[in-house]
Amino acid sequence: MTDAWLIQNAELVNENKRFKADVRIRDGKIARIAERLEKERDDQVIDATGLWLLPGMIDDQVHFREPGLTQKADIRSESRACAAGGITSFMEMPNTRPPALDRDTLEAKYARAAETSAVNYAFYMGASNDNLEHIRALDPKAAPGVKVFMGASTGNMLVDDPATLDGIFRDTPVPIITHCEDTPMIDANHEKARQTYGDDIPAWEHPHIRSREACITSTRLAISLAKKHGTRLHVLHISTADELALFEPGPIEGKRITAETCVHFLHFGGKADYDEKGFLIKCNPAIKDEADRDAITRALAEGRLDVLATDHAPHLLEEKAQKYDKAPSGLPLVQFALQAALQRVTEGKLTLERVVETVCHNPAKLFDVKERGFLREGYAADLVLVDPGKPHTVTRAEVLSKCGWSPFEGTTFSSSIVSTFVNGQRVWDGQTVNDDVRGQRLAFDR
């Protein structure tokens, strides 16, 4: 399979600049960026006139369900969806079955991804009340970070022992990423809802059960522990306007405490969306109100929020069709996430340069990803070509995630993903995934 490519006449978007140039790809790397490069003998040429050329998106928050829950998703199926969506690297969460709470389980996931993943990959180690010694022994190059569930989670992954939590924040050798919701508050709110609605709790009650108070209480605790120990903390999926004042605006460089939000928090908001989508948009933390959506978008624009990701978490439609207590939380998002982010550019709420910064540059900086996330000579040729003038209406028939549905069905995005390159190989040509392509294990420059 050749990976000699020449992309001509593209508009490159990189490091807060937009400029016309050609890009030559050789041996999996960006070999040259310049104006008017000449075709060489073995080049495959793409005329990218009118197209944007971006670094591939690095999604630092996904759940691919393998091992243990592969009826919903697996690394192969979800990485193919990533490829179609312009995501060239993912970082996957540890709450699989068994959870990735030690080195052997973590490495087993890497071995499986090497066999099946269409894009680049990394896996977090998880934290529990009884694996602190495994965390202390973690090789900083083996995982992007340690995931701490400071709220409700599956299995053995809710860390609620104060001494253990303090030890994790004190001793973890890599960044800590946190899911912040206060479980006692959620449980109390849930019981109130049961008393009011019985077994028929409506979807729009979810943001009252997984309340803004539960979010901000837990986020404050994480920040206080990080400040106490000087921990490099990254708070995931901010969903409320209330939490935003806890984070500083400005460039990610030099920050010890950072935060991210997710594409669905920029897209959905309020009772009308719950009335239309029901439990299809039930997720944790919950999608809140329109005012929260707008405040989060502004915070992303000003640098108070640093990263935009997905929290891709597929479930089967028959599971989502159950009543509130049994309908699981989580949305499949990777295939259309970049288009959803770029829609905020069309709306004038984010600049194109800022989207690239939050989905490409900042994840690479935060986790010390080696030679990815930028359009730079010598870096891996992880690239995505976007047609900003070709609208795309999402249909169920095109969904590549194993769960077979998308919360964006019926949505028309103003842009389309034309091509995705992973390590210089075209894995998506706008129509199909090249199943011969395999991603690489992400390396961390630590």
Number of C-alpha atoms within 10 A of each C-alpha: 7 13 20 20 24 24 22 23 22 23 21 21 22 22 15 12 10 15 14 18 19 23 26 25 25 21 15 20 23 22 19 18 18 11 14 12 16 11 14 12 7 11 17 15 14 15 12 20 13 14 23 22 29 26 29 30 33 29 28 28 23 22 24 29 23 23 19 14 14 16 13 20 25 23 27 22 19 29 30 28 26 32 34 28 26 34 31 33 29 25 21 26 24 27 26 22 15 15 22 24 25 18 16 10 17 21 16 13 20 18 11 14 25 18 12 19 26 30 31 25 25 23 27 23 28 28 30 22 16 13 14 20 13 16 23 16 13 19 13 16 16 20 23 25 27 26 26 26 22 23 23 19 15 11 12 16 23 19 20 17 11 10 10 17 19 15 16 26 23 16 15 22 19 23 21 25 23 21 24 26 24 23 19 12 17 21 14 11 19 19 13 13 19 13 11 11 12 10 13 12 17 15 21 22 18 25 20 16 21 24 22 21 18 21 26 22 15 19 22 14 14 27 19 13 18 20 15 12 14 14 23 20 25 26 23 25 26 25 29 25 20 15 18 20 10 15 18 18 18 14 14 23 9 7 16 15 22 23 25 24 25 23 24 25 25 24 18 21 20 16 18 13 17 21 12 11 16 17 26 24 26 22 19 22 26 26 29 24 19 18 13 23 22 18 17 26 22 17 21 25 19 16 20 23 28 30 31 32 28 26 26 22 23 28 24 19 16 9 15 20 14 12 15 19 11 11 20 21 19 21 26 31 28 32 28 26 25 28 24 22 24 24 21 18 17 15 10 10 15 19 16 22 16 22 23 26 27 25 25 30 26 22 24 22 15 21 19 17 20 15 20 29 29 24 26 19 16 15 17 26 33 31 27 26 25 26 18 19 12 13 13 15 13 18 14 13 9 15 18 21 26 22 22 17 22 24 18 23 15 12 12 15 21 19 21 23 26 22 24 31 27 29 26 22 26 22 26 26 16 16 11 12 20 15 13 10 20 21 21 19 19 22 19 17 12 11
